[in-house]
Every structure is written in structure tokens, then in C-alpha cells.
């Protein structure tokens, strides 16, 4: 199943507009953040060259995303990371065995096809009954970047000098479509690397531009 990542610039021209399509989501994020004692979703003043346009930044398949999550969880749990060709029951067992670590991870604990990361630094994903009934836990772009940097050497990436990110999808990808496979990657961790590069491109732009990352 295909997954697209989109950037939503958190600029006032979009967030303060009566036509903001993310108004309900941002309101629920603000409520959950306040309950956790954290600041609201940041909204930035418009700057030349930055608009309120929502645009895709990366695309990959969900199995590959779970491959990367598996590698991260094995690594932080002190277990050997080995490549796999498909997800099996061992991944589900891993999530059960290290459930607390999984729920504290911005990379691992995130609902598929929904949810968001915002450019606000907090240690663990924010969750509430309202969020869990909807888009799932709210992640931090800062936290996601730290976890990507942690898992990078395990899959053969130098996070200080990563390869160029794959091009974003040319059009929105339907959920039941096959995702575009890695075109320039090879080796046992090709799929994990493809996802890592897409997430890294999204999170660095999220932090640099003040944008929210959303899954679709």
C-alpha cells in the first residue's frame, strides 16, 4: 500500500484562513498539547517565498515504513538488526515485548494513513482519547529527526551527509496503489533507506520552513 507525505506550511495565511482545511485537526492538536503542558501548534508570519500551499514531499510503501520502524526498535532495544524480505509475526512480537519503547517513539508510534508531526520539540508522542480515536498520536519533527539519526548507521546511512532524497510523487497516490520502488538504492536495506530518505527530507523541511508533516 502506498503512502504519501505532505508538507503543510504553518503560516498565518493558511492557518488563520476561514477556509483552512486543517482547522479541526490543529484545534485537536492544540487541546492535546495544552493537556500535556506544552505550547500550541506554532503558527508563523508569512515570509516572501513561503506560501500556504500544501505539497507532497515523499512517497513510499507502508511495508517499507514498518521495516524501518522494526530496525529502529531492534536497535534501541540492543538486539541485532538483520534485513528481512517481508513482515512476519516477529515484528508484532517485538511491538508487544517493547511496547513502552514503541509508544515513546515518534517514528514507531504513529497511525498509518493519518496523523501528523509538528515543528515543536517534545520528548515523546502526545496522545489523548480524542487523538487516538482520530488520527493517532501527535509526533514532534525534532523527535523524529533524532530517531532517524539514531537508526541511520544501522542501515548504512551517514546522517551528516545523506544521499539525495528521492523525488516526491508527481501526483497523489491512492492507498491501494503500489508505491514507486526505490530507483537508485540497492542492498539488503534498500527499502528502509528509501523511507529514511523520504522522512528525512520531510522533517528537515518541516523544521526549516515551519511546516506540519501529514500522512495520506
ROSE-4610 file (N, C-alpha, C; in Angstrom, 1 decimal, always signed):
// ROSE-4610
residu = [X/X/X/X/X/X/X/X/X/X/X/X/X/X/X/X/X/X/X/X/X/X/X/X/X/X/X/X/X/X/X/X/X/X/X/X/X/X/X/X/X/X/X/X/X/X/X/X/X/X/X/X/X/X/X/X/X/X/X/X/X/X/X/X/X/X/X/X/X/X/X/X/X/X/X/X/X/X/X/X/X/X/X/X/X/X/X/X/X/X/X/X/X/X/X/X/X/X/X/X/X/X/X/X/X/X/X/X/X/X/X/X/X/X/X/X/X/X/X/X/X/X/X/X/X/X/X/X/X/X/X/X/X/X/X/X/X/X/X/X/X/X/X/X/X/X/X/X/X/X/X/X/X/X/X/X/X/X/X/X/X/X/X/X/X/X/X/X/X/X/X/X/X/X/X/X/X/X/X/X/X/X/X/X/X/X/X/X/X/X/X/X/X/X/X/X/X/X/X/X/X/X/X/X/X/X/X/X/X/X/X/X/X/X/X/X/X/X/X/X/X/X/X/X/X/X/X/X/X/X/X/X/X/X/X/X/X/X/X/X/X/X/X/X/X/X/X/X/X/X/X/X/X/X/X/X/X/X/X/X/X/X/X/X/X/X/X/X/X/X/X/X/X/X/X/X/X/X/X/X/X/X/X/X/X/X/X/X/X/X/X/X/X/X/X/X/X/X/X/X/X/X/X/X/X/X/X/X/X/X/X/X/X/X/X/X/X/X/X/X/X/X/X/X/X/X/X/X/X/X/X/X/X/X/X/X/X/X/X/X/X/X/X/X/X/X/X/X/X/X/X/X/X/X/X/X/X/X/X/X/X/X/X/X/X/X/X/X/X/X/X/X/X/X/X/X/X/X/X/X/X/X/X/X/X/X/X/X/X/X/X/X/X/X/X/X/X/X/X/X/X/X/X/X/X/X/X/X/X/X/X/X/X/X/X/X/X/X/X/X/X/X/X/X/X/X/X/X/X/X/X/X/X/X/X/X/X/X/X/X/X/X/X/X/X/X/X/X/X/X/X/X/X/X/X/X/X/X/X/X/X/X/X/X/X/X/X/X/X/X/X/X/X/X/X/X/X/X/X/X/X/X/X/X/X/X/X/X/X/X/X/X/X/X/X/X/X/X/X/X/X/X/X/X/X/X/X/X/X/X/X/X/X/X/X/X/X/X/X/X/X/X/X/X/X/X/X/X/X/X/X/X/X/X/X/X/X/X/X/X/X/X/X/X/X/X/X/X/X/X/X/X/X/X/X/X/X/X/X/X/X/X/X/X/X/X/X/X/X/X/X/X/X/X/X/X/X/X/X/X/X/X/X/X/X/X/X/X/X/X/X/X/X/X/X/X/X/X/X/X/X/X/X/X/X/X/X/X/X/X/X/X/X/X/X/X/X/X/X/X/X/X/X/X/X/X/X/X/X/X/X/X/X/X/X/X/X/X/X/X/X/X/X/X/X/X/X/X]
num = [1/1/1/2/2/2/3/3/3/4/4/4/5/5/5/6/6/6/7/7/7/8/8/8/9/9/9/10/10/10/11/11/11/12/12/12/13/13/13/14/14/14/15/15/15/16/16/16/17/17/17/18/18/18/19/19/19/20/20/20/21/21/21/22/22/22/23/23/23/24/24/24/25/25/25/26/26/26/27/27/27/28/28/28/29/29/29/30/30/30/31/31/31/32/32/32/33/33/33/34/34/34/35/35/35/36/36/36/37/37/37/38/38/38/39/39/39/40/40/40/41/41/41/42/42/42/43/43/43/44/44/44/45/45/45/46/46/46/47/47/47/48/48/48/49/49/49/50/50/50/51/51/51/52/52/52/53/53/53/54/54/54/55/55/55/56/56/56/57/57/57/58/58/58/59/59/59/60/60/60/61/61/61/62/62/62/63/63/63/64/64/64/65/65/65/66/66/66/67/67/67/68/68/68/69/69/69/70/70/70/71/71/71/72/72/72/73/73/73/74/74/74/75/75/75/76/76/76/77/77/77/78/78/78/79/79/79/80/80/80/81/81/81/82/82/82/83/83/83/84/84/84/85/85/85/86/86/86/87/87/87/88/88/88/89/89/89/90/90/90/91/91/91/92/92/92/93/93/93/94/94/94/95/95/95/96/96/96/97/97/97/98/98/98/99/99/99/100/100/100/101/101/101/102/102/102/103/103/103/104/104/104/105/105/105/106/106/106/107/107/107/108/108/108/109/109/109/110/110/110/111/111/111/112/112/112/113/113/113/114/114/114/115/115/115/116/116/116/117/117/117/118/118/118/119/119/119/120/120/120/121/121/121/122/122/122/123/123/123/124/124/124/125/125/125/126/126/126/127/127/127/128/128/128/129/129/129/130/130/130/131/131/131/132/132/132/133/133/133/134/134/134/135/135/135/136/136/136/137/137/137/138/138/138/139/139/139/140/140/140/141/141/141/142/142/142/143/143/143/144/144/144/145/145/145/146/146/146/147/147/147/148/148/148/149/149/149/150/150/150/151/151/151/152/152/152/153/153/153/154/154/154/155/155/155/156/156/156/157/157/157/158/158/158/159/159/159/160/160/160/161/161/161/162/162/162/163/163/163/164/164/164/165/165/165/166/166/166/167/167/167/168/168/168/169/169/169/170/170/170/171/171/171/172/172/172/173/173/173/174/174/174/175/175/175/176/176/176/177/177/177/178/178/178/179/179/179/180/180/180/181/181/181/182/182/182/183/183/183/184/184/184/185/185/185/186/186/186/187/187/187/188/188/188/189/189/189/190/190/190/191/191/191/192/192/192/193/193/193/194/194/194/195/195/195/196/196/196/197/197/197/198/198/198/199/199/199/200/200/200/201/201/201/202/202/202/203/203/203/204/204/204/205/205/205/206/206/206/207/207/207/208/208/208/209/209/209/210/210/210/211/211/211/212/212/212/213/213/213/214/214/214/215/215/215/216/216/216]
x = [+0.8/+0.0/+0.9/+0.5/+1.3/+1.0/+2.0/+1.9/+2.5/+1.9/+2.4/+2.6/+3.7/+3.9/+3.7/+3.0/+2.7/+3.2/+3.6/+4.0/+2.9/+2.5/+1.5/+2.2/+2.5/+3.1/+2.3/+2.8/+2.1/+2.2/+1.8/+1.8/+0.4/+0.4/-0.9/-1.8/-1.3/-2.2/-3.0/-2.5/-3.3/-4.0/-3.3/-3.9/-5.0/-4.9/-5.9/-7.0/-6.9/-7.9/-9.2/-10.4/-11.6/-11.8/-11.0/-11.0/-9.9/-9.3/-8.2/-8.7/-8.3/-8.8/-8.3/-7.3/-6.8/-7.2/-8.2/-8.6/-9.0/-9.8/-10.2/-9.1/-8.2/-7.0/-6.1/-5.9/-5.0/-5.6/-6.9/-7.6/-7.5/-7.6/-7.5/-6.0/-5.1/-3.7/-3.4/-4.0/-3.8/-4.3/-5.5/-6.1/-5.2/-4.7/-3.9/-2.6/-2.0/-0.7/-0.9/-2.0/-2.3/-2.5/-3.2/-3.4/-2.0/-1.1/+0.3/+1.2/+0.7/+1.5/+2.5/+2.2/+3.1/+2.5/+3.3/+2.8/+1.8/+1.1/+0.2/+1.0/+0.3/+0.9/+1.5/+2.7/+3.3/+2.7/+2.4/+2.0/+2.9/+3.4/+4.4/+3.9/+4.5/+4.1/+4.6/+3.8/+4.2/+5.5/+6.3/+7.6/+7.6/+8.2/+8.4/+9.0/+8.4/+8.9/+8.3/+7.5/+6.8/+5.3/+4.5/+3.1/+2.4/+1.1/+0.3/+0.0/+0.7/+0.5/+0.9/+0.0/+0.2/+0.8/+1.9/+2.6/+3.2/+3.2/+3.8/+5.4/+6.0/+7.4/+8.1/+7.3/+7.9/+6.8/+7.2/+6.3/+7.0/+6.3/+6.9/+5.8/+6.1/+5.0/+5.1/+3.9/+3.8/+4.6/+4.8/+5.6/+7.0/+7.5/+8.9/+9.0/+7.9/+7.9/+8.0/+7.3/+7.4/+8.7/+9.4/+10.7/+11.7/+11.6/+12.4/+12.1/+10.8/+10.4/+11.0/+10.9/+11.5/+12.9/+13.7/+15.1/+15.4/+14.7/+14.9/+14.6/+13.5/+13.1/+14.1/+14.6/+15.6/+16.8/+17.2/+18.5/+18.4/+17.4/+17.3/+17.1/+16.6/+16.4/+17.7/+18.8/+20.0/+20.1/+19.2/+19.1/+19.8/+20.2/+20.8/+19.8/+20.2/+19.3/+19.7/+18.8/+19.0/+18.0/+18.3/+17.4/+16.3/+15.1/+14.0/+13.4/+12.7/+12.1/+10.6/+10.0/+8.6/+8.4/+7.3/+7.0/+6.3/+6.7/+6.2/+5.7/+5.4/+4.9/+6.0/+7.2/+8.3/+8.2/+7.7/+7.6/+6.5/+5.3/+4.3/+4.7/+5.5/+6.0/+7.0/+7.7/+8.7/+7.9/+6.8/+6.0/+5.4/+5.0/+4.4/+5.5/+6.7/+7.8/+8.3/+8.4/+8.9/+7.9/+6.7/+5.6/+5.8/+6.4/+6.7/+7.6/+8.7/+9.7/+9.0/+8.1/+7.4/+6.5/+5.8/+4.9/+5.6/+6.9/+7.7/+8.4/+8.2/+9.0/+8.1/+8.7/+8.0/+7.9/+8.9/+9.0/+8.0/+8.0/+7.3/+5.8/+5.5/+4.1/+3.4/+2.9/+2.2/+1.2/+0.0/-1.0/-0.7/-0.9/-0.8/-1.9/-1.6/-2.6/-3.2/-2.6/-3.2/-2.2/-2.6/-1.7/-0.7/+0.1/+0.9/+2.2/+3.2/+4.3/+4.4/+4.6/+4.7/+6.1/+6.5/+7.9/+7.9/+7.7/+7.7/+8.4/+9.3/+10.2/+9.5/+9.2/+8.7/+9.3/+9.5/+10.3/+9.5/+8.2/+7.5/+6.2/+5.7/+4.4/+3.3/+2.5/+1.4/+0.2/-0.5/-1.7/-2.8/-4.1/-5.3/-6.3/-7.4/-8.5/-9.0/-9.1/-9.6/-8.6/-7.3/-6.4/-6.3/-6.4/-6.3/-7.6/-8.7/-9.9/-9.9/-9.0/-8.9/-7.6/-6.7/-5.5/-4.4/-4.5/-3.5/-2.6/-1.5/-0.6/+0.0/+0.3/+0.9/+2.4/+3.2/+4.6/+5.3/+6.6/+7.4/+8.4/+8.5/+9.5/+10.9/+11.2/+12.5/+12.8/+11.8/+11.9/+12.1/+11.4/+11.5/+12.9/+13.5/+14.8/+15.8/+15.7/+16.7/+16.6/+15.5/+15.3/+15.8/+15.6/+16.2/+17.7/+18.3/+19.7/+20.3/+19.5/+19.9/+19.9/+18.9/+18.9/+19.7/+20.1/+20.8/+22.0/+23.0/+24.1/+23.8/+22.7/+22.3/+21.9/+21.4/+21.0/+22.0/+23.1/+24.2/+24.1/+23.5/+23.4/+24.2/+25.0/+25.7/+24.7/+24.1/+23.1/+23.7/+25.0/+25.6/+25.8/+25.8/+26.0/+25.1/+23.8/+22.9/+22.9/+22.5/+22.3/+21.1/+21.0/+19.9/+18.6/+17.6/+16.3/+15.6/+14.8/+14.0/+13.0/+12.7/+11.7/+10.4/+9.6/+8.3/+7.3/+6.2/+5.3/+4.8/+4.6/+4.1/+2.7/+2.0/+0.5/+0.1/-1.0/-1.4/-1.6/-1.1/-1.1/-2.2/-3.0/-4.1/-3.6/-4.4/-3.9/-3.7/-4.5/-4.4/-3.4/-2.7/-1.7/-0.4/+0.3/+1.7/+2.6/+3.4/+4.2/+5.4/+5.9/+7.1/+8.3/+8.9/+10.0/+11.3/+12.2/+13.5/+14.1/+14.6/+15.1/+16.6/+17.3/+18.7/+19.3/+18.5/+19.0/+19.2/+20.2/+20.5/+20.9/+21.0/+21.5/+20.3/+20.7/+19.7/+18.7/+19.1/+18.3/+17.8/+17.6/+17.2/+15.9/+14.9/+13.6/+13.6/+14.4/+14.5/+15.2/+16.2/+16.9/+16.0/+15.2/+14.3/+13.3/+12.7/+11.8/+12.6/+13.8/+14.6/+14.8/+15.2/+15.5/+14.2/+13.1/+11.9/+11.5/+11.5/+11.2/+12.2/+13.4/+14.5/+14.2/+13.9/+13.6/+12.4/+11.4/+10.2/+10.5/+11.2/+11.5/+12.4/+13.4/+14.3/+13.6/+12.7/+11.9/+10.8/+10.3/+9.4/+10.0/+11.2/+11.9/+12.4/+12.9/+13.4/+12.4/+11.2/+10.1/+9.0/+9.0/+7.9/+6.6/+6.8/+5.7/+5.3/+4.0/+3.5/+3.6/+3.9/+4.0/+2.7/+2.0/+0.9/+1.0/+0.4/+0.4/-0.9/-0.8/-2.1/-2.0]
y = [-1.2/+0.0/+1.2/+2.2/+3.4/+4.4/+5.2/+6.3/+7.5/+8.7/+10.0/+10.8/+11.6/+12.6/+13.9/+14.8/+16.1/+17.1/+18.3/+19.4/+20.4/+20.8/+21.9/+23.1/+24.1/+25.3/+25.9/+26.0/+26.6/+28.1/+28.7/+30.1/+30.7/+32.0/+32.6/+32.7/+32.8/+33.0/+31.7/+30.6/+29.3/+29.0/+29.1/+28.7/+29.6/+30.9/+31.8/+32.1/+31.3/+31.5/+30.7/+31.3/+30.6/+29.3/+29.2/+28.0/+27.0/+27.2/+26.2/+24.8/+23.9/+22.5/+21.7/+22.2/+21.5/+22.2/+23.0/+23.8/+22.8/+21.8/+20.9/+20.1/+19.6/+18.9/+19.7/+20.9/+21.8/+22.1/+22.3/+22.6/+21.4/+20.2/+19.0/+18.8/+19.2/+19.1/+20.2/+21.4/+22.4/+21.9/+21.3/+20.8/+19.8/+18.8/+17.7/+18.3/+19.2/+19.8/+20.6/+21.3/+22.1/+21.1/+20.0/+19.0/+18.4/+18.3/+17.8/+18.9/+20.1/+21.2/+21.7/+21.6/+22.1/+23.3/+24.0/+25.1/+24.7/+25.6/+25.3/+25.0/+24.5/+24.3/+25.7/+25.8/+27.1/+27.5/+28.8/+29.4/+30.6/+30.7/+31.7/+32.7/+33.9/+35.0/+34.7/+35.2/+34.9/+35.6/+34.9/+35.4/+35.3/+36.2/+36.1/+34.8/+34.1/+32.8/+31.6/+31.9/+30.8/+31.1/+30.2/+30.4/+29.4/+29.4/+28.4/+27.2/+26.9/+25.8/+24.5/+23.5/+22.2/+21.4/+20.7/+20.0/+18.6/+17.6/+16.3/+16.5/+15.7/+15.8/+14.4/+13.3/+12.0/+11.0/+9.8/+8.7/+7.4/+6.4/+5.0/+4.1/+2.8/+1.9/+1.6/+1.3/+1.1/-0.1/-1.1/-2.2/-1.7/-0.9/-0.4/+0.5/+1.3/+2.1/+1.2/+0.1/-0.8/-1.5/-1.7/-2.3/-1.3/+0.0/+1.0/+1.0/+1.0/+1.0/-0.2/-1.3/-2.6/-2.4/-1.9/-1.7/-0.8/+0.3/+1.3/+0.6/-0.1/-0.7/-1.8/-2.6/-3.6/-2.9/-1.9/-1.2/-0.6/+0.2/+0.8/-0.2/-1.4/-2.5/-3.3/-3.0/-3.7/-5.0/-5.3/-6.5/-6.4/-7.5/-7.4/-7.0/-6.2/-5.7/-6.5/-7.3/-8.1/-7.7/-7.8/-7.4/-8.5/-8.1/-9.1/-8.8/-9.8/-9.6/-9.3/-9.7/-9.4/-9.3/-8.7/-8.6/-9.8/-10.3/-11.5/-11.3/-12.4/-12.3/-11.8/-11.9/-11.4/-9.9/-9.2/-7.7/-7.4/-8.1/-8.0/-8.3/-9.4/-9.8/-8.7/-8.1/-7.1/-5.9/-5.5/-4.4/-4.7/-6.0/-6.4/-6.4/-6.9/-7.1/-5.7/-4.8/-3.5/-2.4/-2.7/-1.8/-0.4/-0.3/+1.1/+1.9/+1.2/+1.9/+2.3/+1.4/+1.8/+3.0/+3.0/+4.2/+5.5/+5.4/+6.6/+7.1/+6.3/+6.7/+7.4/+8.5/+9.3/+8.6/+7.8/+7.0/+5.8/+5.1/+3.8/+4.0/+4.9/+5.0/+6.1/+5.8/+6.7/+5.9/+6.4/+5.7/+5.7/+4.6/+4.6/+5.4/+6.1/+6.8/+8.0/+8.4/+9.5/+10.1/+11.2/+11.8/+12.8/+13.4/+14.5/+14.6/+15.3/+15.7/+17.2/+17.9/+19.4/+19.8/+21.0/+21.5/+22.1/+21.2/+21.6/+20.5/+20.8/+19.8/+19.3/+18.0/+17.3/+15.9/+15.3/+14.1/+12.8/+12.7/+11.5/+12.0/+11.1/+11.5/+11.8/+12.8/+13.3/+12.5/+12.0/+11.2/+11.6/+11.5/+11.8/+10.9/+10.7/+9.9/+10.4/+11.7/+12.3/+12.0/+12.2/+11.9/+10.4/+9.5/+8.1/+7.6/+8.3/+7.9/+8.5/+9.4/+10.0/+9.7/+10.7/+10.5/+9.8/+9.6/+8.9/+9.9/+9.4/+10.2/+11.3/+12.5/+13.6/+13.5/+13.6/+13.5/+14.8/+14.8/+16.0/+15.8/+16.9/+16.8/+16.7/+17.4/+17.3/+15.9/+15.3/+13.9/+12.9/+13.1/+12.2/+12.3/+13.5/+13.7/+13.0/+13.1/+12.5/+11.0/+10.4/+9.0/+8.5/+9.3/+9.0/+9.0/+9.9/+10.0/+8.8/+8.3/+7.1/+5.9/+5.7/+4.4/+4.5/+5.7/+5.8/+4.9/+4.8/+4.0/+2.5/+2.1/+0.7/+0.2/+1.2/+0.8/+1.4/+1.8/+2.3/+3.7/+4.6/+6.0/+6.9/+7.8/+8.8/+10.0/+10.2/+11.2/+12.6/+12.8/+14.1/+14.4/+13.4/+13.5/+12.5/+12.6/+11.5/+11.7/+10.6/+10.7/+11.6/+12.0/+12.8/+12.1/+12.8/+12.2/+11.9/+10.9/+10.6/+11.7/+11.8/+12.9/+12.6/+13.6/+13.3/+12.8/+12.2/+11.8/+12.9/+12.6/+13.6/+13.9/+13.0/+13.2/+12.4/+12.7/+12.0/+10.5/+9.6/+8.2/+7.6/+6.8/+6.1/+5.1/+4.8/+3.9/+2.5/+2.1/+0.7/+0.6/+1.7/+1.6/+1.0/+0.5/+0.1/+1.3/+1.5/+2.6/+2.5/+3.6/+3.6/+3.0/+1.9/+1.3/+2.2/+1.9/+2.6/+2.5/+3.6/+3.5/+3.5/+4.1/+4.2/+3.5/+2.7/+2.1/+0.6/+0.0/-1.4/-1.9/-3.2/-3.8/-4.2/-4.9/-5.5/-4.5/-3.3/-2.3/-1.2/-1.6/-0.6/+0.0/-0.8/-0.2/+0.7/+0.3/+1.1/+2.4/+2.4/+3.6/+4.5/+4.0/+4.8/+5.5/+4.8/+5.5/+6.5/+6.2/+7.1/+8.4/+8.3/+9.5/+10.3/+9.7/+10.5/+11.2/+10.4/+11.0/+12.1/+11.9/+12.9/+14.2/+14.1/+15.2/+16.0/+15.2/+15.9/+16.6/+15.9/+16.5/+17.7/+17.7/+18.8/+20.0/+19.8/+20.9/+21.4/+20.5/+20.8/+21.8/+21.5/+22.3/+23.6/+23.5/+24.7/+25.7/+25.2/+26.1/+26.3/+25.6/+25.7/+25.0/+23.8/+23.1/+21.8/+21.5/+20.2/+19.1/+17.9/+16.7/+15.9/+15.6/+14.8/+13.6/+12.4/+11.2/+11.2/+10.6/+10.4/+9.1]
z = [+0.0/+0.0/+0.0/-0.8/-0.9/+0.2/+0.5/+1.5/+0.9/+1.0/+0.6/+1.9/+1.9/+2.9/+2.3/+3.0/+2.6/+3.6/+3.1/+4.0/+4.0/+5.2/+5.4/+6.1/+5.3/+5.9/+7.0/+8.2/+9.4/+9.4/+8.3/+8.1/+8.3/+8.8/+9.1/+8.0/+6.7/+5.6/+5.4/+5.9/+5.8/+7.1/+8.2/+9.5/+10.0/+9.7/+10.1/+9.1/+8.0/+7.0/+7.4/+7.0/+7.3/+6.5/+5.4/+4.5/+4.9/+6.0/+6.4/+6.5/+5.6/+5.7/+6.9/+7.6/+8.7/+10.0/+10.0/+11.2/+12.3/+12.1/+13.1/+13.7/+12.8/+13.3/+14.2/+13.8/+14.5/+15.9/+15.9/+17.2/+18.1/+17.6/+18.4/+18.9/+18.1/+18.5/+19.6/+19.4/+20.4/+21.8/+21.8/+23.0/+23.7/+22.9/+23.4/+23.9/+23.2/+23.7/+25.0/+25.1/+26.3/+27.5/+27.3/+28.3/+28.8/+27.8/+28.2/+28.7/+28.9/+29.4/+28.4/+27.1/+26.0/+25.3/+24.5/+23.8/+22.6/+22.1/+21.0/+19.7/+18.7/+17.4/+16.9/+16.6/+16.2/+14.8/+14.8/+13.5/+13.2/+12.0/+11.7/+10.7/+10.8/+10.0/+8.5/+7.6/+6.2/+5.9/+5.1/+4.6/+3.1/+2.4/+1.0/+0.6/-0.4/-0.9/-0.2/+0.8/+1.5/+1.5/+1.0/+0.8/+1.7/+1.6/+2.3/+1.5/+0.4/-0.4/+0.2/+0.2/+0.7/-0.5/-0.2/-1.3/-0.9/-1.8/-1.4/-1.3/-0.4/-0.2/-0.4/-0.2/-0.3/-0.5/-0.9/-1.1/-1.0/-0.3/-0.2/+0.2/+0.4/+0.7/+2.2/+2.8/+4.2/+4.8/+4.0/+4.5/+4.7/+3.8/+4.0/+5.2/+5.5/+6.7/+7.9/+7.9/+9.1/+9.1/+8.0/+8.0/+8.8/+8.5/+9.2/+10.6/+11.0/+12.4/+13.1/+12.5/+13.0/+13.3/+12.4/+12.5/+13.7/+13.8/+14.9/+16.3/+16.4/+17.6/+18.1/+17.1/+17.4/+17.9/+17.3/+17.6/+19.0/+19.3/+20.6/+21.7/+21.4/+22.4/+22.6/+21.8/+22.0/+21.3/+20.3/+19.6/+18.2/+17.7/+16.3/+15.3/+14.4/+13.3/+12.0/+11.5/+10.3/+9.2/+8.0/+6.9/+6.8/+6.3/+6.1/+4.8/+4.2/+2.9/+3.1/+4.2/+4.5/+6.0/+6.4/+7.8/+8.2/+9.4/+9.9/+11.4/+12.0/+13.4/+14.4/+14.0/+14.8/+15.1/+14.1/+14.3/+15.3/+15.2/+16.1/+17.5/+17.6/+18.9/+19.5/+18.6/+19.0/+19.6/+18.9/+19.4/+20.8/+21.0/+22.3/+23.4/+23.0/+24.0/+24.5/+23.5/+23.8/+23.6/+24.1/+23.9/+24.4/+25.6/+26.2/+25.3/+24.8/+24.0/+22.7/+22.1/+20.9/+21.1/+22.2/+22.4/+22.7/+23.1/+23.3/+22.1/+21.0/+19.7/+18.7/+18.3/+17.3/+15.9/+15.7/+14.4/+14.4/+15.6/+15.6/+16.0/+17.0/+17.4/+16.6/+15.5/+14.6/+13.8/+13.7/+13.0/+11.5/+10.8/+9.3/+8.7/+7.6/+6.8/+7.5/+8.6/+9.3/+10.3/+11.0/+12.0/+11.4/+12.3/+11.9/+12.8/+12.2/+13.0/+12.9/+14.0/+14.0/+14.5/+14.0/+14.4/+15.8/+16.8/+18.2/+18.9/+19.8/+20.4/+21.7/+21.7/+23.0/+23.0/+24.1/+24.2/+23.6/+23.8/+23.4/+22.7/+21.8/+21.1/+22.1/+21.7/+22.5/+22.1/+23.1/+22.8/+23.8/+23.3/+24.1/+23.5/+24.3/+23.8/+22.4/+22.3/+21.1/+19.9/+20.2/+19.1/+18.7/+19.7/+19.4/+18.7/+18.8/+18.1/+16.7/+16.4/+15.1/+14.4/+14.3/+13.5/+14.2/+15.5/+16.3/+17.0/+17.6/+18.4/+17.5/+18.2/+17.5/+17.7/+16.6/+16.7/+16.6/+17.1/+17.0/+15.9/+15.1/+14.0/+14.6/+15.7/+16.3/+16.8/+17.4/+17.9/+16.8/+15.7/+14.6/+14.0/+13.9/+13.3/+14.2/+15.5/+16.4/+16.2/+16.0/+15.9/+14.5/+13.5/+12.2/+12.2/+13.0/+13.1/+13.9/+14.8/+15.6/+14.8/+13.9/+13.1/+11.9/+11.4/+10.2/+10.0/+10.9/+10.7/+10.6/+11.2/+11.2/+9.8/+9.0/+7.6/+6.6/+7.0/+6.1/+5.6/+6.4/+6.0/+7.0/+6.4/+7.2/+7.3/+8.5/+8.6/+8.4/+8.6/+8.4/+6.9/+6.1/+4.6/+3.9/+4.0/+3.4/+1.9/+1.2/-0.2/-0.5/-1.8/-2.2/-2.0/-1.6/-1.3/-2.7/-2.7/-3.9/-4.2/-5.5/-5.9/-5.3/-4.9/-4.4/-5.5/-5.1/-6.1/-7.0/-8.3/-9.2/-9.1/-8.4/-8.1/-6.9/-6.3/-5.1/-5.4/-4.5/-4.8/-4.0/-4.6/-4.0/-3.0/-1.9/-0.9/-1.4/-2.4/-2.8/-4.0/-4.4/-5.4/-4.9/-5.8/-5.5/-5.4/-4.4/-4.3/-5.3/-5.7/-6.6/-5.8/-6.3/-5.6/-5.7/-4.8/-4.8/-6.2/-6.8/-8.1/-8.1/-7.1/-7.1/-5.9/-5.2/-4.0/-4.2/-3.6/-3.7/-2.3/-2.1/-0.9/+0.0/+1.1/+2.0/+2.6/+2.8/+3.5/+2.5/+1.2/+0.2/+0.6/+1.0/+1.3/+2.5/+3.5/+4.7/+4.4/+3.6/+3.2/+2.4/+1.5/+0.7/+1.6/+2.6/+3.6/+4.4/+4.9/+5.7/+5.0/+3.7/+2.9/+2.7/+2.5/+2.4/+3.6/+4.8/+6.1/+6.4/+6.1/+6.4/+5.6/+4.4/+3.5/+4.1/+4.5/+5.1/+6.4/+7.3/+8.6/+8.5/+7.7/+7.6/+7.0/+6.1/+5.5/+6.6/+7.3/+8.4/+9.4/+9.8/+10.7/+10.1/+8.8/+8.2/+7.8/+7.4/+6.9/+7.9/+9.0/+9.9/+9.3/+8.9/+8.3/+9.1/+9.0/+9.6/+8.5/+9.0/+8.1/+8.3/+7.2/+7.3/+6.4/+6.8/+6.0/+5.2/+4.0/+3.3/+2.5]
